[in-house]
Every structure is written in C-alpha cells, then in structure tokens.
Amino acid sequence: MLARLSEAYNSLNLPEELKSLSATGNLNLYLSGGGFRGWGFALMDQHPEVRPYPIPIINGFSVPAGTFHNTASILAVLDTASEHQEPLTMHRVSKRRVSQIPAVANLVACVAEVLPPLRDVFFCQGGVREGRLFSELEPGLRLQRPLYAATQKFALATHQDQSPSIAMGVLLQQALRVSGGPELHGIAFALANIMYRHLALPKDVRAAAALQCPVTGELAGAHGLSHKDRAHLAIALCERHGGRKELDPANVQQYDRLFQLVEAGQRWWLRYLGRVAAVLGTVYPAGVPLTEFEAHVKRIRIEEHTSLAENGKITLTVMILDDILTNFLEDAIERVEKMGKKKHWLVGEAGQKVEWKIQTTPANGF
C-alpha cells in the first residue's frame, strides 16, 4: 500500500507553488469519500477542544495534521466500546462505517508516512461530479469567496449598479481598519450581505436565529464554507442582533462552543464587528440609501481619532447627523463601548478599551 500511495502521489506532478508549501509544512489535504467522512465524524465526536462539537456538518470540518494522524485515540474509543460489549454510537457514523474504522486508520497511517508534512486536513462533502462541474465555471466565479457568494442572495437589492450591501461592507471594513483590527478574511462583507435578514423575526429569537443561520439555518447547505467561516459569521451576526445575553440557555451553550472554534486573537474583534454592525444597522434601518453613494453628506462617519489601538485603547471620532441620534442609536453605541470593559469580556478573549467620541452635526455639517 505504501508503494502504491507513493507512486500515486508522485504521479500528481504538483505545481511549484504547492511544492514550496509542502517544503515548509504548509500544505493542506482535502479529503472526500464515505470512509474518510466517517473518520472525520469520528474526529468530530472526539474533538480535543470542543465537546459536543457545535457544527454537525462534515463539509468544511478541519483538524490539524497531528490530530488527523492520531489514530490511536479513535481506536481506543472503539476498543473501549468493544470491551464493554456496547455499540459505538457517533453522530453520522453507521455500523458499517464503525466496522471500517480500523481499515481507515491503517490508511491514515500510510498517508502520514507517504505524504510530505501537512498543516491541516479538510473533509469535503462533494465528489468527482461536483469537482467536474466546478471546473467548468467561469474563472471569476471560481475565485469568489464561498462565504461572500453564499450570503449574496440575502443582500439588499442593487439599484443603478450601486449595491447597498457593498457600501455597508465598506463601512464595516473601514470601522475595523481604523480600530486596528485584523482583516477577518471577508467577514465584513458577508455580514453586510445578511445583517438585515433576521429583522422581521420577533426580537425574542433574532439572536438565536442569527447564531444558527450558518450552522443549521439558511446557510447550512452552502458549499465551500470552512467551519471557521461558519463560526466567525455566527458570532458576528448574533452580536449584530443583541449577542449572547439575548440567547436562551440552550443557545448560550451553542454560542460558547462556536466561540471556542475561533482563534483567541479574533474572538473579541468578531464581537466588536457585530456590535458596530448593530450601530450601522440602526443608522441605516433599510440599508445605505442610493442618495448617499455619491453624496457628500453621510449620516455617520467613523474616523481614527489618535492612533490605532494605542496602548490597548481604541479611540475613534464618530460624527453623526443630529436628527438621527435617537435612544436606539445611543443604546447601540453604548453596547460597542461596553466591549472595552474587562467585566464584559468573555472567557478566552483579550479585548481592548473602547472610546467613541460622539460629535453631532447638522445635515450640512459633513
């Protein structure tokens, strides 16, 4: 088996850019097929950091290479069940897949020996058919970010080639940039696409529906989304609609598990971005109007006040037209500023102090 796997790998003739990644241990492996998906569900069930695992979708699930190659931990679970003469029960792992676990573990061990050092291993739902169809799409479509493409159908309607959602995405991205935040890989524009989707729901369930939207809701069937993408959007979108404190106990647990899937350095920023979206959503309750695309007068401007995150403090000047500074908007701004207080930080996140210097101005002020 080792010889055949090695021969098959060498026959791929990897492009130079992939060879350079493999030389530095940054090559990712993407797996499809029922046996590997069963192995992925077993790894999901025995996840080393988050249990129970919050996203029941194999497509986009990933683990570090070390976790993937650790066959002993999965085989130990199988042996324990066998010793107690109990059936091994794992989500989406049938009796037939359970019987295949030792064989798949052997294949995984061979893969570890034959392939160059890997970084992460991704499990995919699609197969040859989907890959063939994808290869026939126009290059521009293939280059689209899956998260942005999946949320685009929820974006507000475009008028005269002007997109309110793109305008909102620019505002969110700008707010993140002047705050000294990380790039967050396109979350701002995906959030802009879908941030109005749940407003028609009763307030009691908006935050919960937003949290579940990328997991078991309307985006559950979206292809190409990594679990990090889903967790990032779930947290930011939930915060846009009130956040963790608006959730029922069951969804609080779901929030906390999704939160654990986010890298520590991005957790606070995703919550911050969601709360900024709540401010902008209050200023623009129906999206950025067409009249503001080219106009010099804007309802709100968020600008850098001193320096980016100086001494761990974000100080921004926020200029608002005086006729839109309502109690609802003041409440949304207060939620952003509360992010700067340690007592409001969640376990596992490192936040920063936040000060928004609010300046009101008449309609012709800026």
CORSUL-V953420 format. One record per residue. SS is DSSP state (h for helix, s for strand, l for the rest). PHI is phi as a letter, one per 20 degrees, with the letter a starting at -180 (* if undefined). Layout:
((SS:PHI) (SS:PHI))
This chain:
((l:*) (h:f) (h:f) (h:f) (h:f) (h:f) (h:f) (h:f) (h:f) (h:f) (l:f) (l:f) (l:l) (l:g) (l:f) (h:g) (h:f) (h:f) (h:f) (h:f) (h:f) (h:f) (h:f) (l:d) (l:m) (l:d) (s:e) (s:e) (s:d) (s:d) (s:d) (l:c) (l:o) (h:g) (h:f) (h:f) (h:f) (h:f) (h:f) (h:f) (h:f) (h:f) (h:f) (h:f) (h:f) (l:d) (l:g) (l:f) (l:d) (l:c) (l:b) (l:f) (l:f) (l:e) (l:d) (l:e) (l:d) (l:f) (l:f) (l:n) (l:f) (s:b) (s:c) (s:f) (h:g) (h:f) (h:f) (h:f) (h:e) (l:f) (h:f) (h:f) (h:f) (h:f) (h:f) (h:f) (h:f) (h:f) (h:f) (h:f) (h:f) (h:f) (h:f) (l:e) (l:l) (l:d) (l:f) (l:e) (l:d) (s:c) (l:g) (l:m) (s:d) (l:f) (h:g) (h:f) (h:f) (h:f) (h:f) (h:e) (h:g) (h:g) (h:f) (h:f) (h:f) (h:f) (h:f) (h:f) (h:f) (h:f) (h:f) (h:f) (h:e) (h:e) (l:f) (l:f) (l:g) (s:d) (s:e) (s:c) (s:c) (s:d) (s:d) (l:d) (l:e) (l:f) (l:c) (h:f) (h:f) (h:f) (h:f) (h:f) (h:f) (h:f) (h:f) (l:e) (l:f) (l:f) (h:g) (h:f) (h:f) (h:f) (l:e) (l:f) (l:f) (h:g) (h:f) (h:f) (h:f) (h:f) (h:e) (h:f) (h:f) (h:e) (l:f) (l:f) (l:f) (l:e) (s:c) (l:l) (l:m) (s:d) (l:d) (h:g) (h:f) (h:f) (h:f) (h:f) (h:f) (h:f) (h:f) (h:f) (h:f) (h:f) (h:f) (h:f) (h:f) (h:f) (l:e) (l:n) (l:e) (l:f) (l:f) (h:m) (h:l) (h:m) (h:f) (h:g) (h:f) (h:f) (h:f) (h:f) (h:f) (h:d) (l:f) (l:d) (l:f) (l:d) (l:f) (l:f) (l:f) (l:g) (h:g) (h:g) (h:d) (h:g) (h:f) (h:f) (h:f) (h:f) (h:f) (h:e) (h:g) (l:f) (l:d) (l:c) (l:e) (l:f) (l:e) (l:g) (l:e) (l:f) (l:e) (l:n) (l:e) (l:f) (h:f) (h:f) (h:g) (h:f) (h:f) (h:g) (h:f) (h:g) (h:f) (h:f) (h:f) (h:f) (h:f) (h:f) (l:d) (l:o) (l:n) (h:g) (h:f) (h:e) (l:e) (l:f) (h:g) (h:f) (h:f) (h:f) (h:f) (h:f) (h:g) (h:f) (h:f) (h:f) (h:g) (h:f) (l:f) (l:e) (l:g) (h:g) (h:f) (h:d) (h:f) (h:f) (h:f) (h:f) (h:f) (h:f) (h:f) (h:f) (h:f) (h:f) (h:f) (h:f) (h:f) (h:f) (h:f) (h:f) (h:f) (l:d) (l:f) (l:c) (l:n) (l:f) (l:f) (h:g) (h:f) (h:e) (l:f) (l:d) (l:f) (l:e) (l:e) (l:d) (l:f) (s:b) (s:c) (s:d) (s:c) (s:f) (l:e) (l:c) (l:c) (l:f) (l:l) (s:f) (l:l) (l:m) (s:c) (s:e) (s:d) (s:c) (s:e) (s:d) (s:e) (s:c) (s:f) (h:f) (h:e) (h:d) (l:f) (l:e) (h:f) (h:f) (h:f) (h:f) (h:f) (h:f) (h:f) (h:f) (h:f) (h:f) (h:f) (h:f) (l:g) (l:e) (l:d) (h:g) (h:f) (h:d) (l:f) (l:e) (l:f) (l:n) (l:d) (l:d) (l:e) (l:c) (s:f) (s:c) (s:c) (s:d) (s:e) (s:e) (s:c) (s:e) (s:b) (l:f) (l:g) (l:e) (l:f) (l:b))
